[in-house]
Amino acid sequence: MWGLLKTLREEDMLVRVDLRNAAVGNPPREVTKRVYRELSARLKELCWQYSQREIDMEQMLRSVGYNIRWKAPIHHVNN
């Protein structure tokens, strides 16, 4: 759990830096590695599943942790 929070804080810091750079006229690079595009898609899918109440908070946090740490595929959970 603490690792997840640390990772989220680091990601938040990077996003804030990108926003500040964009505000002064230095937009972030458009080129992203495939692994990050895939990770982003998996995390968006998890958020969608949570918003549709297909998974609960515990399942979402566990899946986010797996995706960030091990880049594992999303496991669709049917209640």
C-alpha angles and dihedrals in degrees: 000000000000090000090055091051091048091050092048091050091050091049090048090052092051092049091050090052090050091050092050091048091050090050091058094046102269105113118196118263114273094215112094129175117254091241091060093047089052092047090050091051091050092049092048089051090052091050090050092049090050093048090051090049091241089129131025128233094267092052091046095050092046091050092047089052092050092047095049097042103035103015088230121168118265113265109218109224120203115198 
